[in-house]
Amino acid sequence: MQTLESASDRHVRNIAFVIALVAPLAAILLQLVPALLAGLLIYALVRSLAPRLEAHLSSHGARVALVAVLAFAIVAAIAALAVATIAFLHSDAGSLPALMQKMAEIIDASRDSLPAWANEYLPSDTGTLQGSAATWLREHAGELQKIGTATLRAIAHALLGMVVGALLALRETDAENIQAPLAAALATHAGRFASAFRRVVFAQVQIAAINALLTGLFLVVGLSLFGIHLPLAKTMVVLTFFTGLLPVIGNLVSNSVIFVVCLSHSLELALLSLVFLVVVHKLEYLLNARIVGNSIKARSWELLLAMLVMEALFGLGGLVLAPIYYAYLKDELAQRKLV
């Protein structure tokens, strides 16, 4: 009878293991990565902050209420930040026409410092630039509509994911919860995945901070030594930090802003900043593998290979989840004493 029970337990563990391995990949294929990441973020924040506050409470009901309030506060704060960001992007200051107008003004002001061959590829005036942009927008209206729809869907998924993450964090507070064998096994795997997420995200914050520090040393300190004071230099440093938390597209946004602002001073400075940014982000790519690799006990080449394979198989969603998934996979294999 004991042999049958052991075989049954082993069978349940294997089923749970397969489900746990496939679930994150299914999230990528179903385009649920925003929901997964948002849920994990809320869960990690609540479970990181709750124990420090729960230590002062003796009543189980009070602890549940505390976790509920904490989860609601975190979800509300992140949702408010998202709404504020969207509102800014739709305002006059943050709209696409306003951004294009500012870039056009910088390009016009820098036209005399550009070589003749570069001026040939630039519009003659701001009106021409706006007209070209309007034509491009009309020609790609269908694609832009799809992007807008996909963005709204991702936001909705993220909000639902945050609610799910909050509910899961609240559920863990119930110490009397009794789970069936498969559910208990899946909960164990989910805990390991959440742990991998927490370690990778904290490491990514370190990388973004290093990136912002180096950018600040260049824009604020280094250029000041040569008497160059760029407008909005500190703002660009802050922007570099927050966009550094986003893969790929974040660097493109911050680099574009810095390049255009440097162009307002001179072409030479813009090119120098571009070289600096390329070097920094190459360093950041290696730091990503090094810092995240140390947090998940993986060598740099392992993480780089995982990112390459996941991006080739699943695109941007695979690239985003690659460090987390690889960290989780190593934890699972270590638990089975295979690595």
Phi, psi and omega per residue, in radians:
M1 nan -0.691 3.124
Q2 -1.109 -0.672 3.126
T3 -1.108 -0.726 3.119
L4 -1.121 -0.721 3.133
E5 -1.139 -0.711 3.119
S6 -1.129 -0.730 3.103
A7 -1.119 -0.685 3.119
S8 -1.144 -0.748 3.111
D9 -1.096 -0.721 3.133
R10 -1.127 -0.670 3.122
H11 -1.114 -0.743 3.114
V12 -1.112 -0.747 -3.139
R13 -1.106 -0.692 3.134
N14 -1.155 -0.713 3.104
I15 -1.093 -0.794 3.133
A16 -1.092 -0.675 3.138
F17 -1.097 -0.779 3.133
V18 -1.121 -0.770 3.127
I19 -1.067 -0.744 -3.119
A20 -1.136 -0.619 3.118
L21 -1.255 -0.635 -3.056
V22 -1.433 -0.554 -3.030
A23 -0.973 -0.854 3.124
P24 -1.096 -0.626 3.107
L25 -1.185 -0.643 3.065
A26 -1.128 -0.624 3.102
A27 -1.084 -0.641 3.092
I28 -1.165 -0.840 -3.104
L29 -1.126 -0.583 3.136
L30 -1.539 0.087 3.126
Q31 1.034 0.733 3.134
L32 -1.911 0.312 -3.137
V33 -1.052 -0.754 3.085
P34 -1.008 -0.721 3.119
A35 -1.137 -0.742 -3.132
L36 -1.104 -0.828 -3.108
L37 -1.179 -0.704 3.131
A38 -1.128 -0.744 3.111
G39 -1.113 -0.740 3.115
L40 -1.135 -0.648 3.136
L41 -1.102 -0.844 3.129
I42 -1.101 -0.775 -3.134
Y43 -1.055 -0.805 -3.107
A44 -1.136 -0.729 -3.141
L45 -1.141 -0.775 -3.127
V46 -1.139 -0.808 -3.098
R47 -1.247 -0.338 3.070
S48 -1.425 -0.623 -3.079
L49 -1.576 -0.575 -3.023
A50 -1.055 -0.801 -3.095
P51 -1.007 -0.584 -3.132
R52 -1.200 -0.562 3.135
L53 -1.509 -0.582 -3.124
E54 -1.160 -0.439 -3.095
A55 -1.075 -0.378 -3.120
H56 -1.604 0.034 -3.097
L57 -2.071 2.408 3.133
S58 -1.789 -0.456 -3.106
S59 -1.425 2.352 3.110
H60 -1.123 -0.721 3.118
G61 -1.078 -0.675 3.113
A62 -1.146 -0.661 3.117
R63 -1.147 -0.720 3.106
V64 -1.090 -0.775 3.127
A65 -1.097 -0.691 3.135
L66 -1.096 -0.814 -3.141
V67 -1.101 -0.686 3.119
A68 -1.085 -0.804 3.132
V69 -1.136 -0.733 -3.139
L70 -1.103 -0.781 3.126
A71 -1.083 -0.762 3.132
F72 -1.101 -0.712 -3.123
A73 -1.125 -0.731 -3.129
I74 -1.180 -0.776 3.114
V75 -1.074 -0.772 -3.128
A76 -1.113 -0.699 -3.122
A77 -1.149 -0.774 -3.136
I78 -1.190 -0.711 3.107
A79 -1.102 -0.714 3.118
A80 -1.116 -0.690 3.100
L81 -1.112 -0.723 3.117
A82 -1.124 -0.762 3.125
V83 -1.103 -0.718 3.125
A84 -1.106 -0.687 3.114
T85 -1.134 -0.775 3.125
I86 -1.112 -0.723 3.120
A87 -1.086 -0.684 3.114
F88 -1.131 -0.721 -3.130
L89 -1.156 -0.403 3.114
H90 -1.701 -0.008 3.130
S91 -1.498 2.991 3.131
D92 -1.114 -0.633 -3.107
A93 -1.248 -0.559 -3.058
G94 -1.873 0.089 -3.074
S95 -1.320 2.809 3.134
L96 -1.088 -0.775 3.104
P97 -1.035 -0.695 3.130
A98 -1.130 -0.708 3.118
L99 -1.132 -0.767 3.118
M100 -1.094 -0.695 3.127
Q101 -1.067 -0.764 -3.139
K102 -1.131 -0.757 3.124
M103 -1.130 -0.674 3.121
A104 -1.118 -0.694 3.117
E105 -1.097 -0.714 3.131
I106 -1.156 -0.733 -3.139
I107 -1.134 -0.742 3.107
D108 -1.074 -0.738 -3.122
A109 -1.201 -0.441 -3.087
S110 -1.701 0.044 -3.031
R111 -1.054 -0.647 -3.098
D112 -1.183 -0.459 -3.115
S113 -1.526 -0.124 -3.125
L114 -1.528 2.586 3.083
P115 -1.177 2.823 -3.067
A116 -1.062 -0.672 -3.101
W117 -1.154 -0.522 3.120
A118 -1.295 -0.647 -3.133
N119 -1.127 -0.486 3.138
E120 -1.113 -0.458 -3.107
Y121 -1.661 -0.014 3.136
L122 -1.776 2.592 3.070
P123 -1.107 2.641 -3.061
S124 -1.180 -0.537 3.138
D125 -2.693 3.114 -3.101
T126 -1.116 -0.667 3.137
G127 -1.078 -0.705 3.108
T128 -1.110 -0.719 3.116
L129 -1.081 -0.779 3.139
Q130 -1.150 -0.656 3.106
G131 -1.138 -0.722 3.102
S132 -1.115 -0.697 3.116
A133 -1.138 -0.711 3.124
A134 -1.106 -0.697 3.104
T135 -1.108 -0.759 3.130
W136 -1.095 -0.709 -3.141
L137 -1.117 -0.693 3.119
R138 -1.158 -0.716 -3.108
E139 -1.186 -0.493 -3.088
H140 -1.979 0.454 -3.096
A141 -1.054 -0.708 -3.134
G142 -1.108 -0.760 3.141
E143 -1.152 -0.713 3.126
L144 -1.143 -0.615 3.105
Q145 -1.137 -0.697 3.099
K146 -1.125 -0.706 3.118
I147 -1.107 -0.740 3.114
G148 -1.106 -0.726 3.105
T149 -1.120 -0.757 3.124
A150 -1.107 -0.641 3.120
T151 -1.145 -0.785 3.111
L152 -1.093 -0.683 3.113
R153 -1.133 -0.716 3.127
A154 -1.115 -0.674 3.110
I155 -1.127 -0.773 3.123
A156 -1.086 -0.748 3.101
H157 -1.086 -0.707 -3.139
A158 -1.113 -0.721 3.118
L159 -1.104 -0.760 3.104
L160 -1.137 -0.663 3.108
G161 -1.101 -0.661 3.103
M162 -1.117 -0.707 3.104
V163 -1.106 -0.763 3.125
V164 -1.096 -0.755 3.112
G165 -1.062 -0.708 3.114
A166 -1.135 -0.718 3.139
L167 -1.156 -0.660 3.111
L168 -1.168 -0.710 3.094
A169 -1.105 -0.673 3.113
L170 -1.192 -0.633 -3.115
R171 -1.137 -0.601 -3.134
E172 -1.187 -0.356 3.123
T173 -1.215 -0.402 -3.136
D174 -1.350 1.662 -3.081
A175 -1.202 -0.343 -3.084
E176 -1.562 0.071 -3.117
N177 -1.169 2.211 3.141
I178 -1.929 2.205 -3.080
Q179 -1.963 2.622 3.015
A180 -1.233 2.848 -3.059
P181 -0.971 -0.803 -3.120
L182 -1.152 -0.744 3.124
A183 -1.100 -0.701 3.128
A184 -1.131 -0.718 3.126
A185 -1.146 -0.725 3.115
L186 -1.131 -0.646 3.107
A187 -1.103 -0.645 3.102
T188 -1.122 -0.786 3.112
H189 -1.120 -0.717 3.125
A190 -1.090 -0.651 3.086
G191 -1.097 -0.689 3.102
R192 -1.163 -0.680 3.131
F193 -1.147 -0.725 3.105
A194 -1.109 -0.669 3.098
S195 -1.113 -0.729 3.095
A196 -1.097 -0.725 3.105
F197 -1.048 -0.807 -3.098
R198 -1.075 -0.776 -3.114
R199 -1.150 -0.726 -3.114
V200 -1.205 -0.736 -3.123
V201 -1.128 -0.766 3.111
F202 -1.072 -0.662 3.100
A203 -1.161 -0.672 3.127
Q204 -1.139 -0.604 3.075
V205 -1.109 -0.695 3.084
Q206 -1.075 -0.729 -3.134
I207 -1.133 -0.757 3.116
A208 -1.091 -0.653 3.123
A209 -1.159 -0.732 3.107
I210 -1.114 -0.745 3.112
N211 -1.045 -0.807 3.134
A212 -1.147 -0.660 3.123
L213 -1.090 -0.819 3.130
L214 -1.121 -0.703 3.103
T215 -1.126 -0.705 3.102
G216 -1.124 -0.705 3.101
L217 -1.070 -0.616 -3.139
F218 -1.321 -0.881 -3.025
L219 -1.334 -0.734 -3.013
V220 -1.611 -0.801 -3.049
V221 -1.580 -0.974 -3.049
G222 -1.048 -0.874 -3.117
L223 -1.178 -0.546 3.127
S224 -1.116 -0.558 3.114
L225 -1.101 -0.436 3.125
F226 -1.786 0.250 3.087
G227 1.336 0.320 -3.132
I228 -1.819 2.127 -3.137
H229 -2.168 1.805 -3.115
L230 -1.407 2.557 3.058
P231 -1.235 2.514 3.067
L232 1.054 0.541 -3.113
A233 -1.101 -0.792 -3.135
K234 -1.156 -0.632 3.095
T235 -1.095 -0.680 3.138
M236 -1.170 -0.570 3.092
V237 -1.145 -0.785 3.102
V238 -1.095 -0.743 3.109
L239 -1.057 -0.690 3.132
T240 -1.078 -0.678 -3.138
F241 -1.137 -0.876 -3.061
F242 -1.219 -0.686 3.101
T243 -1.243 -0.408 3.092
G244 -1.161 -0.266 3.072
L245 -1.363 -0.226 3.133
L246 -1.752 2.396 3.139
P247 -1.327 2.465 2.995
V248 1.104 -1.219 -3.023
I249 -1.140 -0.536 3.139
G250 -1.085 -0.781 3.113
N251 -1.132 -0.642 3.126
L252 -1.105 -0.728 -3.130
V253 -1.139 -0.910 -3.098
S254 -1.135 -0.701 3.130
N255 -1.107 -0.707 -3.140
S256 -1.117 -0.758 -3.140
V257 -1.104 -0.819 -3.113
I258 -1.114 -0.733 -3.123
F259 -1.089 -0.810 -3.108
V260 -1.143 -0.740 -3.140
V261 -1.139 -0.688 3.080
C262 -1.152 -0.542 3.105
L263 -1.119 -0.464 3.097
S264 -1.133 -0.353 3.099
H265 -1.594 -0.945 3.111
S266 -2.952 2.764 3.096
L267 -1.159 -0.660 -3.130
E268 -1.064 -0.746 3.133
L269 -1.169 -0.665 3.116
A270 -1.088 -0.754 3.125
L271 -1.181 -0.674 3.092
L272 -1.095 -0.744 3.120
S273 -1.125 -0.645 3.125
L274 -1.120 -0.762 3.099
V275 -1.089 -0.763 3.127
F276 -1.055 -0.786 -3.113
L277 -1.133 -0.677 3.104
V278 -1.097 -0.775 3.138
V279 -1.115 -0.767 -3.130
V280 -1.086 -0.751 -3.085
H281 -1.320 -0.465 2.967
K282 -1.155 -0.742 3.065
L283 -1.103 -0.704 3.133
E284 -1.085 -0.659 3.132
Y285 -1.092 -0.714 3.093
L286 -1.237 -0.678 3.085
L287 -1.100 -0.635 3.097
N288 -0.998 -0.845 3.138
A289 -1.176 -0.622 -3.100
R290 -1.280 -0.919 -3.073
I291 -1.197 -0.872 3.108
V292 -1.115 -0.644 3.132
G293 -1.089 -0.686 3.095
N294 -1.160 -0.646 -3.117
S295 -1.220 -0.462 -3.141
I296 -1.950 0.167 3.107
K297 1.002 0.881 3.117
A298 -2.266 2.549 3.092
R299 -1.288 2.788 -3.091
S300 -1.025 -0.760 -3.079
W301 -1.171 -0.514 3.094
E302 -1.112 -0.834 -3.096
L303 -1.190 -0.711 3.096
L304 -1.087 -0.703 3.120
L305 -1.169 -0.705 3.107
A306 -1.091 -0.745 3.124
M307 -1.129 -0.714 3.139
L308 -1.116 -0.814 -3.104
V309 -1.171 -0.794 -3.120
M310 -1.131 -0.642 3.107
E311 -1.190 -0.689 3.134
A312 -1.165 -0.611 -3.096
L313 -1.437 -0.695 -2.957
F314 -2.190 0.035 3.109
G315 1.382 -2.630 -3.069
L316 -1.086 -0.676 3.110
G317 -1.049 -0.689 3.088
G318 -1.167 -0.645 3.113
L319 -1.128 -0.704 -3.134
V320 -1.138 -0.763 -3.070
L321 -1.474 -0.187 -3.029
A322 -0.959 -0.913 -3.138
P323 -1.078 -0.700 -3.134
I324 -1.163 -0.815 -3.100
Y325 -1.139 -0.692 -3.129
Y326 -1.189 -0.682 3.088
A327 -1.080 -0.750 3.124
Y328 -1.132 -0.745 -3.126
L329 -1.084 -0.704 3.118
K330 -1.146 -0.660 3.091
D331 -1.087 -0.747 -3.129
E332 -1.136 -0.775 3.138
L333 -1.167 -0.604 3.086
A334 -1.160 -0.664 3.098
Q335 -1.092 -0.561 3.106
R336 -1.577 0.109 3.109
K337 1.001 0.694 3.105
L338 -1.754 -0.291 3.080
V339 -2.333 nan nan
